[in-house]
């Protein structure tokens, strides 16, 4: 396959996937489970629910990376696609060489260590998928962070991907041993430096005729730029062997790896304590069906806000001072009895996937009647989708706690606000 053809295929796939991401995040439609192939949510789902599908998808992405390198970063990652757009829009004439710094291993160790410890608190701040979702849903945190990343990209290329992003670091370690690599053909290369100037990840050392495939994101720009076929994407080794460094590279990697593993272990312990502290501080609030308890959800929700944008009733609200993750607000509407969309689209497993039948029996709260202001109109009785409210002749409405699921339909229809749904400490399945 010709070099330019490889890049065109990659660009077409990236453009198509970016369009689907934007449409999904803005709530226009959700045609495929594209969001299920984002690595950080996949890891979170695999840890929180131990689902077979998450394990298979995660293994598939790792296998693709092991075969072809970090194609995920250039074609599937929403934040990576945003950075590609920034580079296309501002078109810097020359991008700098980026030294692969060991600090990224410790960032990844802290991020994934605390995740294994039971909380996504650190992951929320640095996960590329979450940052993209937060920005598209117009949160202040997301907008500020993506603006900083955009500026970093304009001046330093894909520096975030090569030296900060924990997902990129993980994939880079796998990509180091990938079957297919981008290499410099020493016989054809004339050392013009054009490939290095345009490389967004700054991984090409044209003077020594080497490419760092750990940080290479496989955008394939260098393939189409070189007119002498001095750069190839192949499993055949035709590259000039790199010079032997004075300090043993293997020894250095061993020392860094040992320190990173120690950091991972420390972060794991810190994550256990942090998740416990968060659990003790959160308030009991109404949460989407499948969220479980406030303690669990506060430590599992990535705040990507995909459910916020896709909720047809617009009752899922973003994290605020009340609760550190998304939550429900029945101020203007209620949870539709015939909808389980948030459960189906949550990529991290924070909202467990429930069938519509399971969702209809999941108790998230309990309706209560204020008899001091109730006018006994009976609208709540007719509106309740589960027939959990009865009204004896001449008496106030009565709520059957074994049937009520806290959907809020009665609260929404009450003309005098005499009914209020109070959240349960932990969601459960209705006995009836």
C-alpha positions in Angstrom: 0.0 0.0 0.0 1.3 3.4 -0.9 2.4 5.8 1.9 -0.1 8.5 1.0 -2.9 6.0 0.8 -2.2 4.8 4.4 -2.5 8.4 5.6 -5.7 9.1 3.7 -7.3 6.0 5.2 -6.3 7.1 8.6 -7.6 10.6 8.1 -10.9 9.4 6.7 -11.4 7.1 9.7 -10.4 9.8 12.1 -12.8 12.4 10.5 -15.7 9.9 10.6 -15.1 8.9 14.2 -14.7 12.6 15.3 -18.1 13.4 13.7 -19.7 10.5 15.7 -18.0 11.7 18.9 -19.3 15.2 18.6 -22.8 14.1 17.7 -22.9 11.7 20.6 -21.5 14.2 23.2 -23.9 16.8 22.0 -26.8 14.4 22.3 -27.8 14.4 18.7 -27.7 10.6 18.3 -25.9 7.6 19.6 -25.6 5.2 16.6 -22.9 2.9 17.7 -21.1 2.1 21.0 -18.0 4.1 19.9 -17.7 5.4 23.4 -17.2 1.8 24.7 -13.7 1.7 23.0 -12.2 4.5 25.1 -9.5 3.0 27.2 -9.9 4.8 30.5 -13.6 4.1 30.8 -12.9 0.5 29.6 -10.4 0.0 32.4 -12.8 1.5 34.9 -15.6 -0.8 33.7 -13.4 -3.9 33.8 -12.4 -3.0 37.4 -15.9 -2.0 38.7 -18.0 -4.6 37.0 -15.6 -7.3 35.8 -17.6 -7.5 32.6 -16.4 -9.9 29.9 -17.2 -7.4 27.1 -15.0 -4.8 28.7 -12.2 -7.3 29.0 -12.5 -8.4 25.4 -12.6 -4.8 24.0 -9.6 -3.8 26.2 -7.7 -6.8 25.0 -8.6 -6.1 21.4 -7.2 -2.5 21.6 -4.0 -3.8 23.3 -3.7 -6.4 20.6 -4.1 -3.8 17.8 -1.5 -1.6 19.5 0.9 -4.6 19.8 0.5 -5.2 16.1 0.4 -1.7 14.6 1.4 0.8 17.3 -0.5 3.7 18.8 -3.2 3.9 16.1 -5.7 4.5 18.9 -4.1 7.9 19.7 -4.4 9.2 16.2 -7.7 7.7 15.1 -9.9 6.8 18.1 -9.1 9.1 21.0 -11.4 12.2 21.1 -8.8 14.4 22.6 -6.2 13.2 20.1 -8.5 14.1 17.3 -9.0 17.6 18.8 -5.3 18.1 18.9 -5.1 17.0 15.2 -7.6 19.7 14.4 -5.6 22.3 16.3 -2.5 21.4 14.3 -4.5 21.5 11.1 -6.1 24.9 11.9 -2.9 26.7 13.0 -0.5 24.8 10.9 2.8 25.4 12.7 5.8 25.5 10.3 8.1 23.6 12.6 7.3 21.4 15.6 10.0 20.8 18.2 11.8 17.5 19.0 10.2 16.0 22.1 12.4 14.1 24.6 10.6 11.2 26.1 10.5 12.1 29.8 10.3 9.6 32.6 7.9 11.7 34.6 5.0 10.3 32.4 5.5 6.8 34.0 4.9 8.2 37.4 1.8 10.2 36.3 0.4 7.0 34.9 1.4 5.0 38.0 -0.5 7.5 40.3 -3.5 7.7 38.0 -4.0 3.9 37.5 -2.8 3.2 41.1 -5.6 5.3 42.6 -8.0 3.8 40.1 -7.1 0.3 41.3 -7.5 1.6 44.8 -11.2 2.3 44.2 -11.6 5.9 43.0 -11.5 7.8 39.7 -10.8 11.1 41.4 -7.3 11.5 39.8 -8.4 9.9 36.5 -11.1 12.6 36.1 -8.5 15.3 36.0 -6.3 13.9 33.3 -8.2 11.2 31.3 -8.4 12.4 27.6 -11.9 11.0 27.1 -13.2 12.8 30.2 -11.5 16.1 29.3 -13.1 16.0 25.8 -16.5 15.2 27.2 -16.3 17.9 29.9 -15.3 20.5 27.2 -18.1 19.5 24.8 -20.7 19.6 27.6 -19.4 23.2 28.4 -18.2 22.7 32.0 -15.7 25.3 33.2 -13.2 22.6 34.1 -13.3 21.1 30.6 -13.1 24.4 28.7 -10.1 25.6 30.8 -8.3 22.4 30.4 -8.9 21.9 26.7 -7.8 25.5 26.1 -4.5 24.8 27.8 -4.1 21.6 25.8 -4.8 23.5 22.6 -2.1 26.1 23.4 0.3 23.3 24.3 -0.4 21.5 21.0 0.1 24.7 18.9 3.6 25.2 20.4 4.7 21.7 21.4 2.7 19.4 19.2 1.2 16.3 20.8 3.2 16.8 24.0 0.2 15.9 26.1 0.0 12.6 24.4 3.7 11.8 24.6 4.6 13.0 28.1 1.5 13.6 30.2 -1.5 11.4 29.2 -1.6 8.1 31.3 -3.4 6.3 28.5 -0.8 7.3 26.0 1.9 6.2 28.4 0.3 2.8 28.7 -0.2 2.4 25.0 3.4 3.6 24.4 4.8 0.8 26.5 2.9 -1.7 24.4 3.8 0.1 21.2 7.5 -0.2 22.0 7.2 -3.9 21.2 4.7 -3.6 18.2 5.2 -5.8 15.2 4.8 -3.0 12.7 6.9 0.1 13.3 7.7 3.3 11.5 11.4 3.3 10.7 14.0 5.3 8.8 15.6 3.6 5.8 19.2 4.5 6.2 20.0 3.9 2.5 17.3 6.2 1.2 17.2 9.0 3.9 19.0 12.2 2.9 18.6 13.7 6.4 16.6 16.7 5.1 14.7 16.9 8.4 11.3 17.6 6.9 9.7 14.6 8.6 11.0 15.7 12.0 9.8 19.3 11.5 6.2 18.1 10.8 6.1 15.2 13.3 3.3 16.1 15.9 4.8 13.8 18.5 8.4 14.9 18.0 9.6 11.3 17.9 11.9 11.5 14.8 15.7 12.0 15.2 16.7 12.4 11.6 20.3 13.1 12.4 20.8 9.7 14.0 18.1 8.2 11.7 16.0 6.8 14.5 12.3 7.0 15.5 10.9 6.5 19.0 8.0 4.2 18.4 6.9 4.4 22.0 5.9 8.1 21.5 5.0 7.8 17.8 1.2 8.1 17.5 1.0 6.6 14.0 -0.5 9.6 12.2 1.6 8.6 9.2 2.3 12.2 8.1 6.0 11.4 7.8 5.2 8.7 5.2 3.6 11.0 2.8 6.1 13.8 3.4 9.2 11.8 2.4 9.7 11.8 -1.4 12.7 9.5 -1.3 10.9 6.7 0.6 13.3 7.2 3.4 10.6 6.4 6.0 8.8 3.1 6.0 6.0 1.4 8.0 7.0 -2.2 8.1 7.9 -5.2 10.2 11.2 -5.5 8.3 14.2 -3.8 10.0 16.0 -1.6 7.5 16.7 1.2 9.9 20.2 2.3 11.0 20.9 0.9 14.4 21.0 3.7 17.0 24.2 4.6 18.7 25.0 2.9 21.9 24.5 5.4 24.8 27.2 5.9 27.4 24.8 5.1 30.2 23.1 1.7 29.9 19.6 2.2 28.6 18.4 -1.1 30.0 19.7 -0.2 33.5 18.0 3.2 33.3 14.7 1.6 32.3 15.1 -0.9 35.1 15.5 1.9 37.7 12.7 3.9 36.3 10.4 0.8 36.1 11.2 -0.1 39.7 10.4 3.4 40.9 7.2 3.5 38.9 6.0 0.1 40.3 6.7 1.4 43.8 4.7 4.6 43.0 1.9 2.4 41.7 1.8 0.5 44.9 1.8 3.6 47.0 -0.9 5.2 44.8 -3.0 2.0 45.2 -2.9 2.4 49.0 -3.6 6.1 48.7 -6.6 5.4 46.4 -8.1 3.1 49.0 -8.0 5.8 51.6 -9.1 8.5 49.2 -12.1 6.5 48.1 -13.0 5.9 51.7 -12.7 9.7 52.5 -14.9 10.6 49.5 -17.5 8.0 50.5 -17.8 9.4 54.0 -18.2 13.0 52.8 -20.8 12.6 50.0 -24.4 13.5 50.6 -27.3 11.2 49.7 -28.8 12.5 46.4 -30.9 11.1 43.6 -28.8 9.2 41.1 -29.5 7.6 37.8 -30.9 4.0 38.0 -28.0 1.7 38.1 -25.7 4.0 40.0 -26.0 2.0 43.2 -25.1 4.1 46.3 -23.8 7.7 46.4 -20.5 6.4 47.9 -19.9 4.0 45.0 -21.0 6.5 42.3 -18.9 9.4 43.6 -15.8 7.1 43.2 -16.8 5.6 39.9 -18.3 8.3 37.7 -15.8 9.9 35.3 -18.0 13.0 34.8 -17.7 12.7 31.0 -21.3 14.1 30.9 -22.4 11.8 28.1 -25.5 10.9 30.1 -26.2 14.6 30.8 -26.2 15.5 27.1 -28.2 12.4 26.0 -30.9 12.3 28.7 -34.2 13.0 26.9 -35.8 14.4 30.0 -32.8 16.6 30.9 -32.9 15.7 34.5 -29.3 14.5 34.8 -27.2 17.4 36.1 -23.4 18.0 36.1 -21.2 17.7 39.2 -21.5 20.7 41.5 -21.0 21.6 45.1 -23.9 19.3 46.1 -22.3 16.1 44.7 -18.9 15.5 43.0 -20.5 13.5 40.1 -23.5 13.7 37.9 -26.9 13.4 39.6 -30.6 13.8 39.2 -32.7 17.0 39.6 -36.5 16.7 39.5 -37.0 20.5 39.6 -38.3 20.6 36.0 -39.0 17.1 35.0 -38.9 13.4 36.0 -37.3 10.1 35.1 -39.3 8.6 32.2 -40.6 5.1 33.0 -39.9 4.0 29.4 -36.3 5.2 29.2 -33.0 3.5 30.3 -30.7 5.5 28.0 -28.2 6.7 30.6 -27.7 3.1 31.7 -27.0 1.9 28.2 -24.5 4.7 27.1 -22.4 5.0 30.3 -19.0 3.8 29.1 -17.3 3.4 32.5 -19.9 1.2 34.2 -20.5 3.8 36.9 -24.2 3.5 35.8 -24.6 -0.2 35.5 -26.3 -1.4 32.4 -29.9 -2.3 33.1 -32.5 -3.6 30.8 -35.7 -1.5 30.6 -37.5 -4.1 32.7 -34.7 -4.0 35.3 -34.7 -0.2 35.3 -38.5 -0.1 35.9 -38.0 -2.0 39.1 -34.9 -0.2 40.4 -35.8 2.0 43.4 -33.8 5.2 43.4 -36.0 7.1 45.8 -39.4 7.2 47.6 -42.2 9.6 47.0 -43.7 11.3 50.1 -46.9 13.3 50.4 -47.1 16.5 52.5 -50.6 16.4 53.8 -50.4 20.0 55.0 -50.6 21.3 51.5 -52.1 18.4 49.5 -55.4 19.3 47.9 -56.4 15.7 47.2 -56.8 16.2 43.4 -55.7 12.7 42.6 -53.5 13.6 39.7 -50.6 11.7 41.2 -52.6 8.5 41.2 -53.3 8.7 37.5 -49.8 9.7 36.6 -47.9 7.0 38.5 -46.6 4.4 36.0 -46.4 1.7 38.6 -49.8 2.3 40.3 -47.9 2.8 43.5 -50.3 5.5 44.7 -53.8 4.9 45.9 -56.3 7.5 47.2 -59.1 6.3 49.4 -62.3 8.3 49.1 -61.9 11.6 51.1 -58.4 10.8 52.2 -54.9 11.8 51.2 -52.9 9.8 48.6 -50.9 6.9 50.0 -47.6 5.7 48.7 -46.8 1.9 48.5 -43.1 1.8 49.3 -42.8 -1.7 47.9 -43.9 -0.5 44.5 -42.7 3.1 44.3 -39.3 3.5 42.5 -38.9 7.3 42.9 -39.3 8.2 39.2 -40.7 11.6 40.1 -43.8 11.5 37.8 -46.1 12.3 40.7 -43.9 15.1 41.9 -43.9 16.7 38.4 -47.7 16.6 38.0 -48.6 17.8 41.5 -50.0 21.3 41.1 -49.2 22.4 44.7 -45.8 20.7 45.1 -47.2 18.5 47.8 -45.1 15.5 46.7 -41.4 15.2 46.9 -39.1 12.2 46.1 -36.4 11.6 48.7 -33.4 9.6 47.6 -32.5 6.2 49.1 -29.1 5.6 50.7 -28.6 2.7 48.3 -30.6 1.8 45.2 -32.4 -1.6 45.3 -34.9 -3.7 43.3 -38.5 -3.2 44.2 -40.1 -6.2 45.9 -43.1 -5.9 43.7 
